[in-house]
Amino acid sequence: RPKPDDGPGLWSIFHTQVLSLNAQFLAALAYISPIPTAYDMTVSLGFGASASGFMIGSFYTLAVPLLCMVAWLTKPWSQTLCWKICLCSAAVMGAAQFGFMIVALAAHANKGERAMLGLWLLFSMRLLMGCASNVSMTITKIMSQKVTPHTQMVDFQVMYNSASVLGMALGPFLSSAVSVAVHASSPGARIGFPSGVIGLWWLSLVPMIWRFVP
């Protein structure tokens, strides 16, 4: 992979930008995609609309302290440290998405006395997703801004904001499309399998970061 001392060559600039756009897109996708199915999931566990709201919102519960931590970690800037953080956060995000899928499937299959445990585990997975995605999308954006020439900065910012909007727009679509494709019949499957698809996409970023980002 490129070394930090090599400087921002053309290919490392391109791959760093692609990484940043993917992180922003997938963070928005992961946040929005459970919205169509969260209510059905919480009702199936014996809870209501308030619980589904907590499940959705828990994603960004720790956003402010995490952003403060990122600000602290990036001063002074260390490319090697930030590369390691990006690598780990993408892996954690992928694992959390798969963890959410497994918990959703298991919680629906073991309702009753364990319903509260299942709900709290779903909240915990969403919280972990939010932590990893906040760190990843913030550091990758800073990294991209540092290597993007000033003449390309406006175009990059437009693409970055477009990636976020596209992720929010496609989240519900992905949820419905995956549920239809796998013939999901239970609330656990309808909310879980889309999360697994997003998790697979996040994990695909790990070799990309390892190979192409300096």
BELSULNOR-V443001 format. One record per backbone hydrogen bond with DSSP energy under -0.5 kcal/mol. CO is the residue of the C=O (numbers start at 0). NH is the residue of the N-H. Records with the same first field share a line. If there is no record, write none. Layout:
# BELSULNOR-V443001
CO->NH ; NH
This chain:
# BELSULNOR-V443001
2->5
3->6
6->8
8->12
9->13
10->14
11->15
12->16
13->17
14->18
15->19
16->20
17->21
18->22
19->23
20->24
21->25
22->26
23->27
24->28
25->29
26->30
27->31
28->32
31->34
33->36 ; 37
34->38
36->40
37->41
38->42
39->43
40->44
41->46
42->45
47->51
48->52
49->53
50->54
51->55
52->56
53->57
55->58
56->59
57->60
59->62
61->65
62->66
63->67
64->68
65->69
66->70
67->71
68->72
69->73
71->74
77->81
78->82
79->83
80->84
81->85
82->86
83->87
84->88
85->89
86->90
87->91
88->92
89->93
90->94
91->95
92->96
93->97
94->98
95->99
96->100
97->101
98->102
99->103
100->104
101->105
102->106
103->107
104->108
105->109
107->110
110->112
111->114
113->117
114->118
115->119
116->120
117->121
118->122
119->123
120->124
121->125
122->126
123->127
124->128
125->129
126->130
127->131
128->132
129->133
130->134
131->135
132->136
133->137
134->138
135->139
136->140
137->141
138->142
139->143
140->144
141->145
142->146
143->147
148->151 ; 152
149->152
151->155
152->156
153->157
154->158
155->159
156->160
157->161
158->162
159->163
160->164
161->165
162->166
163->167
164->168
165->169
166->170
167->171
168->172
169->173
170->174
171->175
172->176
173->177
174->178
175->179
176->180
177->181
178->183
179->182
185->189
186->190
187->191
188->192
190->194
191->195
192->196
193->197
194->198
195->199
196->200
197->201
198->202
199->203
200->204
201->204 ; 205
202->205 ; 206
203->207
204->208
205->209
206->210
207->211 ; 212
208->212
